[in-house]
């Protein structure tokens, strides 16, 4: 290693893999683990505010639906995936069978496979337990912040990711507990259960970005309404599958039209 | 039973998250078609989850009472209207908190004005 690179790796803790010098302070040395971690934490700070109501609902709605406080916390700690937790709560309150609940949760969480694939090349050098930690903490927000940062800058990746992801985990757990505790204090006339579909609605609206996703949502919602009385929540699955199909078809149709117009 | 769900869903979700992080190198990324399909999962799944909750008649799913009268009732019911208002708020503010607050206020207000189902 050149003298400059070895000087850079003295407090880097990254094994000198990112050998490029990136002048981040007047010492001309890469930021330490703590510095990059803080950079991630700063990036995620505004996002945590939005997570708070979601986490409170994960706690309060769970208890409202008949789960124990422990079960609510268990969902948040073991699964740690808000949208699927809320879906589970709703399904469990309707006495859906376990396979349906798990299946629905996994379908909702499938998007994380995309995040995994997208982040993997950036984190190839991370190994074993640390990589498992990266996986466990993966959320939409941690993913979005990290992938954009990694693509644009030479930041030290594992610390930045952990700095972004860990606060979200902490806030999520704290809010779940707070929701469990405070949920009992919610008055009768306040339909807190309605907050669950509202949360999904708040997530759905920005997910509709173009005509293809609009088609996916329209078909998904429409089919689910029509098929709502099917057993085993097949209406939800049918809606999801047909919605995805509608999105793909719309996308191909629009592509073909585009090509025809061009040529 | 809940704990069974928690455990299985936890393992499954972790596997999903870990999938490509650990497999990259053995698999050349996600096949293109699957990647295209994944793009629509949020919109389709969220809509399938959400829309039935807003179209309810007498506290139950619309599909259970497939008459014209109940369709009209569902689309003019407090939940659907509160949902439309909440969707507008979601679109304008992009804030989950605002959407939830306005939606709840709208529902409580509409039920108060027009009577709950």
Interface residues (C-beta under 8 A of the other chain):
Chain A: X49 X50 X52 X53 X54 X57 X67 X71 X74 X75 X78 X79 X80 X81 X83 X84 X87 X88 X90 X92 X98 X101 X102 X105 X106 X107 X108 X109 X110 X111 X112 X113 X114 X115 X116 X117 X118 X119 X120 X121 X123 X124 X131 X132 X134 X135 X136 X138 X189 X190 X191 X192 X194 X195 X196 X197 X198 X199 X200 X201 X202 X203 X204 X205 X206 X207 X208 X212 X213 X214 X216 X217 X218 X219 X220 X221 X222 X223 X224 X225 X226 X227 X228 X229 X235 X236 X239 X240 X241 X242 X243 X244 X246 X247 X248 X251
Chain B: X1 X2 X3 X4 X5 X6 X7 X8 X9 X10 X12 X13 X14 X16 X17 X18 X19 X20 X21 X22 X23 X24 X25 X29 X30 X35 X36 X37 X38 X39 X40 X41 X42 X43 X44 X45 X46 X47 X48 X49 X50 X51 X52 X53 X54 X55 X61 X62 X63 X64 X79 X82 X83 X86 X87 X90 X91 X94 X95 X96 X97 X99 X100 X103 X104 X107 X108 X111
